[in-house]
Amino acid sequence: MRGVLLHGGLGTRLRPLTHTGPKQLIRVAGKPVSQWVLEDLRDAGVREIGVVLGTVSPLRVVEYYGDGSWLGVELTYIYQGYPYGLAHAVYLARDFVGDEPFVVYLGDNILAGGIREYVERFLESGADAMVLLAEVEDPRRFGVAKFDEGGRLVGLVEKPRVPPSNYALVGVYMFRPPHIFRAIEGLRPSWRGELEITDAIQRLIDWGLRVDYAVVEGWWKDTGTPGDILEANRLLLDEKIPGARLEGVVEPGARVEGRVVVEEGARVESGAVVRGPAYIGRGSRVGPGTYVGPYTSLGWNTVLENVEIENSVVMDGARLVNAGRVVDSLVGAEAEIATSTGLPSGHRFIVGEKARIRL
């Protein structure tokens, strides 16, 4: 089985963070979101993966992942350019997948339990397609499943005003060629100007082909908004950090408490306190007078001095110096937040790459 990782999109709901980089490379709990996806595919036995790239800094994706060998996978890059929809991105992978069954995985989605059991179920089933669903409180944001009285999947509707159920598509689809490509070839753009994967799957259903579904167990996050990023970070820190891992330097006089990862090359200096669950990325420096509280992830090469921070994600190369108390925030790569005045009671930020803020 082959994999298709969708790494495009404009990331409009995450601006300004996505003006200069793909949303899927935002690092949560120590890894870019799409790396969690690639590792999930690998652990499900999918090793040959096509990565469909968009228009937002696609070379950054290539530079970070390379050929994928360091992750135990083999990557092929497919350039989509402007995001004309999920179905368009899937169609571009037709030569890559050939005649093999394949799984499509959105690069900004994370599933707690992984997809291994669903991949195995699909391969054993003989179905022409399979979709994964999750029950959500507000399905209007998603593609939504419609069932008949017997519980059979009979339709899919993209972002409906009146949802036919509370079961949303989670962004993982499995197909057997060639029917899905034939279905996409006949599509017309939706009201959003995109070729919708829900319309393509609806065609499979209308043609009488077998389209199975499974409801995922555990949590699922579509990391499309700042709040989603912070929640995914909390969930991953809780589930993927079973204990402390101190590979970097913790100086005498520093305190590291609970489930904390300090990566190689990182340094927690005397007078700093880190309370887990927390993640300190490689090359980062947590300086004197700094408190890193629970559910905080620092990317690579960040610098924190005389700042209190909790429940936040700080991206690579960012600097927070004399910045007071920072909570519930996303700080973009190479951004800088500093003040020379007294410590305020608390700030909340969504700060884009290379921004400069003086408080």
Long-range contacts (C-beta under 8 A, 24 or more apart in sequence): 1-45, 1-46, 1-100, 1-101, 1-102, 1-103, 1-119, 1-123, 2-46, 2-48, 2-49, 2-50, 2-96, 2-97, 2-100, 2-101, 2-102, 2-103, 3-41, 3-46, 3-48, 3-49, 3-50, 3-102, 3-103, 3-104, 3-105, 4-49, 4-50, 4-52, 4-89, 4-90, 4-93, 4-96, 4-97, 4-102, 4-103, 4-104, 4-105, 5-34, 5-37, 5-38, 5-41, 5-49, 5-50, 5-51, 5-52, 5-105, 5-107, 6-52, 6-86, 6-89, 6-90, 6-104, 6-105, 6-106, 6-107, 7-34, 7-51, 7-52, 7-53, 7-54, 7-58, 7-61, 7-107, 8-52, 8-53, 8-54, 8-55, 8-56, 8-80, 8-83, 8-89, 9-54, 9-56, 9-83, 9-108, 10-54, 10-55, 10-56, 10-83, 11-56, 11-224, 13-224, 13-225, 14-224, 14-225, 14-226, 14-229, 15-352, 16-332, 16-350, 16-351, 16-352, 16-353, 16-355, 17-226, 17-315, 17-330, 17-332, 17-350, 17-352, 17-353, 18-56, 19-352, 19-353, 20-56, 20-57, 20-333, 20-352, 20-353, 20-354, 21-56, 21-57, 21-60, 21-333, 21-353, 22-54, 22-56, 22-57, 22-58, 22-60, 22-61, 23-56, 23-108, 23-223, 23-224, 24-61, 24-107, 24-108, 25-60, 25-61, 25-64, 26-223, 26-229, 26-313, 26-315, 26-330, 27-281, 27-297, 27-299, 27-300, 27-313, 27-315, 27-316, 28-223, 28-229, 28-232, 28-233, 28-236, 28-297, 28-313, 29-232, 29-233, 29-236, 29-237, 29-240, 29-241, 29-279, 29-297, 30-261, 30-263, 30-279, 30-281, 30-297, 32-64, 33-107, 33-108, 33-110, 33-223, 33-232, 34-61, 34-107, 34-108, 35-65, 35-71, 36-110, 36-236, 37-105, 37-106, 37-107, 37-109, 37-110, 38-65, 38-68, 38-71, 38-73, 39-71, 40-105, 40-111, 40-114, 40-115, 41-73, 41-103, 41-105, 41-115, 42-71, 42-72, 42-73, 43-114, 43-116, 44-103, 44-114, 44-115, 44-116, 44-119, 45-116, 45-119, 46-73, 46-103, 46-119, 47-72, 47-73, 47-74, 48-73, 48-74, 48-76, 49-73, 49-74, 49-75, 49-76, 50-75, 50-76, 50-77, 50-78, 50-93, 50-96, 50-97, 51-75, 51-76, 51-77, 51-78, 51-107, 52-78, 52-79, 52-80, 52-89, 52-92, 52-93, 53-77, 53-78, 53-79, 53-80, 54-80, 54-81, 54-82, 54-83, 55-81, 55-82, 55-83, 83-194, 84-189, 84-193, 84-194, 84-195, 85-189, 85-190, 85-192, 85-194, 85-195, 85-196, 85-197, 86-194, 86-195, 86-196, 86-197, 87-184, 87-187, 87-194, 87-195, 87-196, 87-197, 87-199, 87-200, 88-184, 88-194, 88-195, 90-173, 90-175, 90-180, 90-184, 90-197, 90-200, 91-181, 91-184, 91-185, 91-195, 94-177, 94-181, 97-177, 98-177, 99-177, 99-178, 100-177, 101-174, 101-175, 101-176, 101-177, 102-174, 102-175, 102-177, 103-172, 103-173, 103-174, 104-172, 104-173, 104-174, 104-175, 104-197, 105-171, 105-172, 106-171, 106-172, 106-222, 108-171, 108-222, 108-223, 108-224, 109-170, 109-171, 109-172, 109-220, 109-221, 109-222, 109-223, 110-220, 110-221, 110-223, 110-232, 110-235, 110-236, 111-170, 111-172, 111-216, 111-218, 111-219, 111-220, 112-218, 112-219, 112-220, 112-235, 112-239, 113-216, 113-217, 113-218, 115-172, 118-172, 118-174, 118-214, 118-216, 119-174, 121-212, 121-214, 122-174, 122-212, 125-210, 125-212, 126-210, 127-174, 127-176, 127-210, 127-211, 127-212, 128-175, 128-176, 128-179, 128-180, 128-204, 128-209, 128-210, 128-211, 129-173, 129-174, 129-175, 129-176, 129-179, 129-180, 129-201, 129-204, 129-209, 129-210, 129-211, 129-212, 130-173, 130-174, 130-211, 130-212, 130-213, 130-214, 131-156, 131-169, 131-172, 131-173, 131-174, 131-201, 131-211, 131-212, 131-213, 131-214, 132-169, 132-170, 132-171, 132-172, 132-173, 132-213, 132-214, 132-215, 132-216, 133-167, 133-168, 133-169, 133-170, 133-213, 133-214, 133-215, 133-216, 134-167, 134-168, 134-170, 134-215, 134-216, 134-220, 135-166, 135-167, 135-168, 135-215, 136-166, 136-167, 136-168, 137-166, 139-163, 139-165, 139-166, 139-167, 139-168, 141-168, 142-168, 142-169, 142-222, 143-168, 143-169, 143-196, 143-197, 143-198, 144-168, 144-169, 145-169, 145-213, 153-205, 153-211, 153-212, 153-213, 154-205, 155-202, 155-205, 156-198, 156-201, 156-202, 156-205, 157-198, 158-190, 158-192, 158-196, 158-198, 158-199, 167-215, 169-198, 170-216, 170-220, 170-222, 171-222, 173-197, 173-201, 179-204, 179-207, 179-209, 180-204, 183-207, 226-330, 226-350, 229-313, 229-330, 230-295, 230-311, 230-312, 230-313, 230-328, 230-330, 233-295, 233-297, 233-313, 234-295, 234-311, 237-276, 237-277, 237-278, 237-279, 237-295, 237-297, 238-277, 241-276, 241-277, 241-279, 244-276, 248-280, 248-282, 254-286, 258-294, 266-298, 281-316, 299-333, 308-343, 315-353, 318-351, 323-347, 323-359, 324-359
